[in-house]
Structure formats: structure tokens, C-alpha cells
Amino acid sequence: MSRGYNRLASSMFTMVSPRFFSTAATRGVLSNDMVKAPAVGLGVRCRSSMAAIAGGDKEQEKKQAVGGCGGSSKDDKEIVSYWGLDPTKVSKEDGSPWKWTCFRPWDTYQADLSIDLKKHHAPVTVLDKMAYWTVKSLRWPTDLFFQRRYGCRAMMLETVAAVPGMVGGMLLHCKSLRRFEHSGGWIKALLEEAENERMHLMTFMEVSDPRWYERALVFAVQGVFFNAYFLGYIISPKFAHRVVGYLEEEAIHSYTEFLKELDNGNIENVPAPPIAIDYWRLPPNSTLRDVVLAVRADEAHHRDVNHFASDIHYQGRQLKEAPAPLGYH
């Protein structure tokens, strides 16, 4: 007898549960009854959660009304956040909308093309010579792999060049937290360098298309270089910054060769990507050659910053004792 009652109850529950225990039904019960009832014994967090559920349907209808008409895509719909955070809308100086989300108008600048490109730090100490020949040894396989394909070479170079600034800034950040002290602005300076190198990559992505094995190589090289530089910076910051200084010197040489190929007609001097025009405030009719000139100037500035940081350590001082060259492009 009891077994029969159990079967009957189970079948009735199966028929009723999709109707009364679905998400829509639960949302309706919460919005009509529980939210309007006084929340006795409930905290503010619970009341706010139920209010969010109650307004969920209305918010969804609002989003569809704003961006869902006319068969528009999902990306065109307005993003509505319960937490009160709305996507920022930025405009140019002329009032036109700013279309880049990876950087803002106040991050843009005009490259200083007058910087001395021939400056070189002559290696004297043992560490300097180790740093110099380490970088020189890395150039040989790079030349062998990329040959004269300077577009892909530049893109590969930037995936590596954007690592040291982030690693150094991260380690200085942790050091500042451990020692309860300021960094002299060097955290921000190194992160600025990493961001600038990343913007170089975002630019060259528009003018060259890496092959699948080149993308795979980026994974391998970045994994090895990140960990090697991380350990090197922990062991000897002056050695790590010197390595980057020499890497930037090699980058200047590579971009100089890039310019020669453009001037000789071996590489097409295509119009500059819009992202480069906005980032470096280039004239609208700028070309790839103008972009390479701006990137090469950036690399020269990074060369100076890292050699300067290494010199500070060689003098037995901390980076925080010398104000960082913030905004040095």
C-alpha cells in the first residue's frame, strides 16, 4: 500500500514540478510576493538580491528596446549593470566618438623623432658583457627564422619586448608592499613601457598576418622569456635592466633595417593603420614608414630608461632614490 502511495506521489510531483519549480515561476513568485512583503530578519544583501531578480525582466526589456530593434547584433545592445557601472563614453576634441577601448585620448602623444638613435652603452663589467652577449646570441636565431620579413619580425619582437616592463613593475609593486615604501614612480614607468610595447603589437597586427607556427612560437618564447627574466630580475635587477637596454638597441637596428626595406620598395609602404594615427597623433595621410619611425623612437626611449635604471643599481642605490622618467616617450 505504502509503495503505491509513493509511486502516486512521485508521478504527481513529476507533473507539477516543471510548472511550479521553473525559473520563470520562481522569478514571478519573488517579484510579486516576496519583494513587496516586509523583509523581516533579512539583511540588506538579501533584499538587494531579490530586488535585482524582480527588476531583471524589466532590465532585459530595456536592453532589447535600446539595442535589439531592427535586427541589430548582440554587440550593439546597451550593457546594463545592476552595480551602477556603465561603459565609459569618450569623445575626441572635435566631439566625434572615440572608437578605441584599448587606450584613451590622454594616452596619446607625438613621438620624439629627434632622439639620438646611435647611443650605445659599451659593456665594461662582467655583468654588462654577459648581458650584451646574451642579447647578441638571441639575434642570430631571430635573423635565421624571419629573414627579411620585418613585419612579422616586428610583431614577434613586440611580444617579447612587452614582457620586461610588466615583470619589473610587478616585482617592484610587491617590494613596495612588503617594505611599506614608495617606488619613486618606477612601478608606473615600467608599466608605461609595457603598455607602450603592447600598443606597438596592436599596431603591427593591422599590417601583417602571422602564420600559425609563428603564433605557436610566441607561446613558447613568451613562456621561456617571462620565467627567465623573472628569475633574472630577482637575482640581479641591474643585469635585467641592462639586458633590456641592449634588447632595445637591437630593436632600433631592426627597425632601421625595416625602414631601408620600405625605402627600397621591397616592402609596400601602405597607409598607416587608424589605431597608429590616433595613438601617435599622426597626420591622416601617414604611411607605414611614419609608424616605423615613431616605433623606433619609442624603442630608443626605452633603451635610455633601462640603461639608466641599471646605472642606478651599479651605483649601489635603489630605484626609488631617483625619480622615474614618467611620460618619457
Secondary structure, DSSP 8 states (H G I E B T S, - for coil): -HHHHHHHHHHHHHHHHHHHSSHHHHHHHIIIIITTS--TT--HHHHHHHHHHHTHHHHHHHHHHHHSGGG--GGGS----TTS------B-TTS-B---SSS-GGG-----TTS-S-------SHHHHHHHHHHHHHHHHHHHHHTT-HHHHHHHHHHHHHHHHHHHHHHHHHHHHHHT---TTHHHHHHHHHHHHHHHHHHHTTT----HHHHHHHHHHHHHHHHHHHHHHHH-HHHHHHHHHHHHHHHHHHHHHHHHHHHTTSS---B--HHHHHHTT--TT-BHHHHHHHHHHHHHHHHHHHHHHHHHHHTT--GGGS---TT--
